[in-house]
């Protein structure tokens, strides 16, 4: 009996405790719902104005249509709100209050407030007033709204309300502020001379100089310039507005941000009585005082004395003209001494072909793809040169006025690329040095490549080193290392695949007759078909045995039987007259099994026609000649030694 009673009482106590806990939790939630809230009922982004009423004066802060925050002290001049003050005010909008202050008598809102904050919202026209008063050394009392509830917070949370007025003023003169990105920068070391201005613009491909020249900007030096612009800060506000007169220098920035484009301009004036340099920011009322040596950091003072050196200081010297990906097409044009156009096209990841246009003819040939393991493979060398052009110095701007002292500059080679998607890449031009009359010298390109340009050096230079280039036909002649010409200006024929391709021929042991025609004469050699291992005879009256003591005839036969084409020159359908194959200078016809019927494999086995000697634009070395097998094979090259050997057996 007693045991059951104890168990029942224990169960009842447990249920009562659980019920009490549930009620307490519901009461706590109700308290939080009623008394826990954010200080401001609207977000900082929706706020359009803040009024700070303090014992030391009133500050009005407002956001304009351009998204910029400005403030006006009581009796003072309107100016941009400092980023520090904007951050301090924005932090208040995130605060939430939970516990009311016990004993409201410690702080009386009526007329005794240390400060008042009145904020307005643009979203719904809402408005809230905060009254601040002191209650302890490190606490501050806050009455929010009109319900009379007072809260206690740490004094440092609301310290922004006690800042002096000048701390609210934006002393950074050019920086774009929160959420803005610099899109353009103009630096004018001499405000009245547009020729000395430097204009740098952000593009999808990076920063570029666009005035007075169009050229990629040097990233490292531009980064230092942008950092200087970002921390361009005044020391104080000048006592009076000075008369600048002609603006000696200015810097202008264009920013892109959520509110659209915003332009800021800072003009530098004279000395402020030894305190610093007078500075005026367009669109801002006060005149500022900046550090005296603020311009020396970006060498504005040196620009007037050395304008070109100062401007070139920000131009990039390392260029990648083919971009990050493999181009889909590269066009190499040799303009001098005779025009040749080579189009290198990519068929796939590992397949290239070339089209050579010269003298009204076009021929197509395979091209070995680039291979990093073979740096001097022609296409590898070309891509290396286009992607790693290093400029030693900038010589002269490309405008006609600046080229008057350089009359003997002649464009000689041109390189253009196209991305796989079809976009055009920068155009590179290489210049040759002509004579005083503007004519090309007799031998301008030793070994098919341009040498160092022979031009009078610019002022301050004793001589020129390297090759002269320009990019996109502007902005300047560039002095680059001489080895760049060896990477870029290979003779066009060098791009053709040199992979050996064996001709369809028969073993010389099976040959029983050879007929050679050269110089208007014909010679025939034969041997007994039934005794093919015997010596050769020369046709005549009477026939005579061929004396081949040194084996020259046997070597010639072996080379004919193993004939290979290391360089294809033209397709089978190309006109023969261009290569001298319509009237061959040398012809060699080989016969085999002449005693058998033609349908049994007898008759003519091989006909080799040899045309004129190859020139540099076609390829070949040591007197190489154009040749063709039969009447339908592609044109290829054979060595001059083999041609001379054949002609030697037709005395």
SULVENKA-V609315 format. One record per helix or strand. SS is the DSSP state (a for helix, b for strand). FROM is the first residue (numbers start at 1). LEN is the number of residues. If there is no record, write none. Layout:
# SULVENKA-V609315
ss=(SS | SS)
from=(FROM | FROM)
len=(LEN | LEN)
This chain:
# SULVENKA-V609315
ss=(a | b | a | b | b | b | b | a | b | b | a | a | b | b | b | b | a | a | b | b | b | a | b | b | b | a | b | b | b | b | b | a | a | a | b | b | b | b | b | b | a | b | a | b | b | b | b | a | b | b | a | a | b | b | a | b | b | a | b | b | a | b | b | a | b | a | b | b | b | a)
from=(2 | 37 | 44 | 47 | 57 | 69 | 79 | 83 | 96 | 100 | 104 | 109 | 115 | 127 | 139 | 150 | 155 | 165 | 169 | 172 | 181 | 194 | 197 | 206 | 215 | 219 | 233 | 249 | 260 | 277 | 287 | 296 | 300 | 307 | 315 | 318 | 329 | 340 | 351 | 361 | 378 | 389 | 400 | 409 | 424 | 428 | 440 | 446 | 467 | 476 | 483 | 492 | 496 | 501 | 508 | 513 | 521 | 529 | 537 | 544 | 552 | 564 | 568 | 577 | 586 | 598 | 603 | 625 | 635 | 640)
len=(34 | 2 | 3 | 8 | 7 | 5 | 3 | 10 | 2 | 1 | 3 | 4 | 7 | 8 | 6 | 5 | 8 | 4 | 1 | 1 | 8 | 3 | 7 | 6 | 3 | 12 | 5 | 9 | 12 | 5 | 4 | 3 | 6 | 6 | 1 | 2 | 6 | 9 | 8 | 7 | 10 | 9 | 4 | 10 | 1 | 7 | 1 | 3 | 5 | 5 | 6 | 4 | 1 | 2 | 3 | 6 | 6 | 3 | 2 | 2 | 10 | 2 | 3 | 3 | 7 | 3 | 11 | 5 | 4 | 9)
